[in-house]
Amino acid sequence: MTAARAAVIYTPLPDAECARDIAGTLLDEGLIACANILGPVEAVFLWNGKRESASEVGVLFKTSECAVDQAVDRLGKLHPYETPAIVANVCSHAHADTLDWLASLTH
């Protein structure tokens, strides 16, 4: 059973604990196969007309093309930010074993 294509979703979250909680929910619901919680990053952004900065963790979720829309939607509901930055990309290339793994864990 091979997934048509792999997909990745990226979002920043306030801290690793929040990232682990959300990753656990998405794993339990079969929407992702893995989450890589990246080290702290500094975000510099405009919010309400002011330049702001914050410490965050980046999270890269691995999923299948067939689950990406539902995973993005669910992530938006779980995300603690008022206006979360959530971006997804369907991958044009992936290793066959990766595709099999994604297909076995996502729906």
JORALIN-V440072 format. One record per residue. N is the residue number from 1. RES is the residue in one small letter. SS is DSSP state (~ for helix, > for strand, _ for the rest). PSI is psi as a letter, one per 40 degrees, with the letter a starting at -180 (NA if undefined). Layout:
# JORALIN-V440072
N|RES|SS|PSI, N|RES|SS|PSI
This chain:
# JORALIN-V440072
1|m|_|h, 2|t|_|h, 3|a|_|i, 4|a|_|d, 5|r|_|i, 6|a|>|i, 7|a|>|i, 8|v|>|i, 9|i|>|h, 10|y|>|h, 11|t|>|i, 12|p|>|i, 13|l|>|i, 14|p|_|d, 15|d|_|i, 16|a|~|d, 17|e|~|d, 18|c|~|d, 19|a|~|d, 20|r|~|d, 21|d|~|d, 22|i|~|d, 23|a|~|d, 24|g|~|d, 25|t|~|d, 26|l|~|d, 27|l|~|d, 28|d|~|d, 29|e|_|e, 30|g|_|f, 31|l|_|e, 32|i|_|i, 33|a|_|d, 34|c|>|i, 35|a|>|h, 36|n|>|h, 37|i|>|h, 38|l|>|i, 39|g|>|i, 40|p|>|i, 41|v|>|i, 42|e|>|h, 43|a|>|h, 44|v|>|h, 45|f|>|i, 46|l|>|h, 47|w|>|h, 48|n|_|f, 49|g|_|e, 50|k|>|i, 51|r|>|h, 52|e|>|i, 53|s|>|i, 54|a|>|i, 55|s|>|h, 56|e|>|i, 57|v|>|i, 58|g|>|i, 59|v|>|h, 60|l|>|h, 61|f|>|h, 62|k|>|h, 63|t|>|a, 64|s|>|i, 65|e|~|d, 66|c|~|d, 67|a|~|e, 68|v|~|d, 69|d|~|d, 70|q|~|d, 71|a|~|d, 72|v|~|d, 73|d|~|d, 74|r|~|d, 75|l|~|d, 76|g|~|d, 77|k|~|d, 78|l|~|d, 79|h|_|h, 80|p|_|e, 81|y|_|i, 82|e|_|d, 83|t|_|g, 84|p|_|i, 85|a|_|h, 86|i|>|h, 87|v|>|i, 88|a|>|i, 89|n|>|h, 90|v|>|h, 91|c|_|h, 92|s|_|d, 93|h|_|i, 94|a|_|i, 95|h|_|i, 96|a|~|d, 97|d|~|d, 98|t|~|d, 99|l|~|d, 100|d|~|d, 101|w|~|d, 102|l|~|d, 103|a|~|d, 104|s|~|e, 105|l|~|e, 106|t|_|i, 107|h|_|NA
